[in-house]
Amino acid sequence: MKRIAIQGFLGSFHDIAAHQYFAGEQIQLICCATFEEVFENIKRDPTVLGLIAIENTIAGSLLHNYELLRASGTTIVGEHKLHIQHSICCLAEDDWDTITEVHSHPVALMQCRNFLENHPELKAVEAEDTAGAAEYIKKHQCRGWAAICNASAAKLYGMKVLEDHIEDNKHNFTRFLCVCNPHKADFLRSLEQTNKSSLVFSLPHEEGSLSKVLTILSFYDINLTKIQSLPIIGHEWEYMFYVDVTYDNLTRYRQSIDAITPLVKELNILGEYKGV
């Protein structure tokens, strides 16, 4: 049985993503209040895996998770993309004419902005977790409260779904990364079957330094799928670059890494895995 640390409650999108990613396998979830706790569990027990959200097609990148990933020393061994669908739910005794406020994670509230604007009578209240909001309402029997969460979470906590698919954008996806202790990586993915890599590096203060790196990657037929820069705290106008690349030839990819290494500072391969 695999033990998977996630941020959020049972029924959360991390829960759904974990069961989809490990479909057909026996898993035990370790529910954490924060992403920091996810990485602390992996550090405490090297057999624990983690599944963390890294970006959303609407909300963008979860910048803090990039920093946590780099600092943790864990390795990415896979990714999963989950279609995000929201519903509004309440206690069985409540209905549209009795609910006065709706609770959910701030990102979920943002993703249902149009729905909330069409229901000005509902006060939007931020919560730590989508499924957690439903669990709290059910546990404390909060009459007049509703939660925005996935319909499966509503069912899990015995809540009544008032309306499903209330998200503004129906093409709403979140990308999750499966991470682990580096010593476990080879047991979880075959290096020969990888076609994607996540890198992080900084660059010297020289004109065209980033352009040179990108040119070399292009020369080796390495496709750049994402680049994210984050400032280096304490170093004005210096940045860490988080880069996702895909490749068809492992040898060519390895050669490209050797070629850019002299041009960058603090190059770290966060993971090599099979992209989806």
Solvent accessible surface area in square Angstrom, and as a share of the most:
residue,aa,sasa,rsa
1,M,150,0.67
2,K,62,0.26
3,R,88,0.32
4,I,0,0.00
5,A,0,0.00
6,I,0,0.00
7,Q,24,0.11
8,G,4,0.04
9,F,84,0.35
10,L,92,0.46
11,G,7,0.07
12,S,2,0.01
13,F,23,0.10
14,H,15,0.07
15,D,14,0.07
16,I,36,0.18
17,A,0,0.00
18,A,0,0.00
19,H,98,0.44
20,Q,87,0.39
21,Y,67,0.26
22,F,9,0.04
23,A,74,0.57
24,G,92,0.89
25,E,84,0.38
26,Q,131,0.58
27,I,27,0.14
28,Q,89,0.39
29,L,31,0.15
30,I,32,0.16
31,C,61,0.37
32,C,6,0.04
33,A,60,0.46
34,T,58,0.34
35,F,33,0.14
36,E,66,0.30
37,E,64,0.29
38,V,0,0.00
39,F,16,0.07
40,E,85,0.38
41,N,23,0.12
42,I,3,0.02
43,K,178,0.75
44,R,166,0.60
45,D,44,0.23
46,P,68,0.43
47,T,78,0.45
48,V,1,0.01
49,L,4,0.02
50,G,0,0.00
51,L,0,0.00
52,I,0,0.00
53,A,7,0.05
54,I,1,0.00
55,E,42,0.19
56,N,10,0.05
57,T,93,0.54
58,I,65,0.33
59,A,44,0.34
60,G,30,0.29
61,S,28,0.18
62,L,55,0.27
63,L,79,0.39
64,H,105,0.47
65,N,2,0.01
66,Y,12,0.05
67,E,55,0.24
68,L,28,0.14
69,L,2,0.01
70,R,79,0.29
71,A,83,0.65
72,S,44,0.29
73,G,47,0.45
74,T,13,0.07
75,T,22,0.13
76,I,1,0.00
77,V,6,0.04
78,G,4,0.04
79,E,3,0.01
80,H,32,0.14
81,K,96,0.41
82,L,7,0.04
83,H,69,0.31
84,I,6,0.03
85,Q,57,0.25
86,H,2,0.01
87,S,0,0.00
88,I,0,0.00
89,C,0,0.00
90,C,0,0.00
91,L,3,0.01
92,A,72,0.56
93,E,105,0.47
94,D,2,0.01
95,D,62,0.32
96,W,88,0.31
97,D,129,0.67
98,T,59,0.34
99,I,6,0.03
100,T,82,0.48
101,E,34,0.15
102,V,0,0.00
103,H,18,0.08
104,S,0,0.00
105,H,61,0.27
106,P,52,0.33
107,V,57,0.33
108,A,3,0.02
109,L,16,0.08
110,M,64,0.28
111,Q,7,0.03
112,C,0,0.00
113,R,129,0.47
114,N,84,0.43
115,F,18,0.07
116,L,27,0.13
117,E,116,0.52
118,N,116,0.60
119,H,41,0.18
120,P,114,0.72
121,E,104,0.46
122,L,14,0.07
123,K,134,0.57
124,A,51,0.40
125,V,39,0.23
126,E,120,0.54
127,A,28,0.22
128,E,132,0.59
129,D,11,0.06
130,T,11,0.06
131,A,0,0.00
132,G,8,0.08
133,A,6,0.04
134,A,0,0.00
135,E,42,0.19
136,Y,103,0.39
137,I,1,0.00
138,K,77,0.32
139,K,143,0.61
140,H,95,0.42
141,Q,93,0.41
142,C,21,0.12
143,R,136,0.50
144,G,10,0.09
145,W,71,0.25
146,A,0,0.00
147,A,0,0.00
148,I,0,0.00
149,C,0,0.00
150,N,24,0.12
151,A,31,0.24
152,S,58,0.37
153,A,0,0.00
154,A,0,0.00
155,K,171,0.72
156,L,98,0.49
157,Y,39,0.15
158,G,43,0.42
159,M,15,0.07
160,K,68,0.29
161,V,61,0.35
162,L,31,0.15
163,E,75,0.34
164,D,52,0.27
165,H,92,0.41
166,I,10,0.05
167,E,4,0.02
168,D,53,0.27
169,N,65,0.33
170,K,103,0.43
171,H,141,0.63
172,N,0,0.00
173,F,77,0.32
174,T,14,0.08
175,R,17,0.06
176,F,2,0.01
177,L,5,0.02
178,C,1,0.01
179,V,0,0.00
180,C,0,0.00
181,N,30,0.15
182,P,67,0.42
183,H,156,0.70
184,K,60,0.26
185,A,5,0.04
186,D,112,0.58
187,F,167,0.70
188,L,52,0.26
189,R,41,0.15
190,S,49,0.32
191,L,47,0.24
192,E,135,0.60
193,Q,123,0.55
194,T,10,0.06
195,N,51,0.26
196,K,16,0.07
197,S,0,0.00
198,S,6,0.04
199,L,1,0.01
200,V,1,0.00
201,F,0,0.00
202,S,3,0.02
203,L,22,0.11
204,P,37,0.23
205,H,142,0.63
206,E,106,0.48
207,E,171,0.77
208,G,35,0.34
209,S,16,0.10
210,L,50,0.25
211,S,67,0.43
212,K,105,0.44
213,V,0,0.00
214,L,56,0.28
215,T,87,0.51
216,I,38,0.19
217,L,4,0.02
218,S,74,0.48
219,F,141,0.59
220,Y,39,0.15
221,D,110,0.57
222,I,11,0.06
223,N,88,0.45
224,L,62,0.31
225,T,70,0.40
226,K,39,0.17
227,I,71,0.36
228,Q,39,0.17
229,S,50,0.32
230,L,15,0.08
231,P,82,0.51
232,I,38,0.19
233,I,157,0.80
234,G,67,0.64
235,H,100,0.45
236,E,129,0.58
237,W,195,0.68
238,E,48,0.21
239,Y,80,0.30
240,M,9,0.04
241,F,31,0.13
242,Y,5,0.02
243,V,1,0.01
244,D,9,0.05
245,V,1,0.00
246,T,38,0.22
247,Y,7,0.03
248,D,154,0.80
249,N,76,0.39
250,L,46,0.23
251,T,84,0.49
252,R,78,0.28
253,Y,0,0.00
254,R,89,0.32
255,Q,78,0.35
256,S,0,0.00
257,I,16,0.08
258,D,102,0.53
259,A,31,0.24
260,I,0,0.00
261,T,66,0.39
262,P,108,0.68
263,L,61,0.30
264,V,16,0.09
265,K,88,0.37
266,E,122,0.55
267,L,45,0.22
268,N,61,0.31
269,I,58,0.29
270,L,7,0.04
271,G,2,0.02
272,E,12,0.05
273,Y,0,0.00
274,K,121,0.51
275,G,19,0.18
276,V,104,0.60
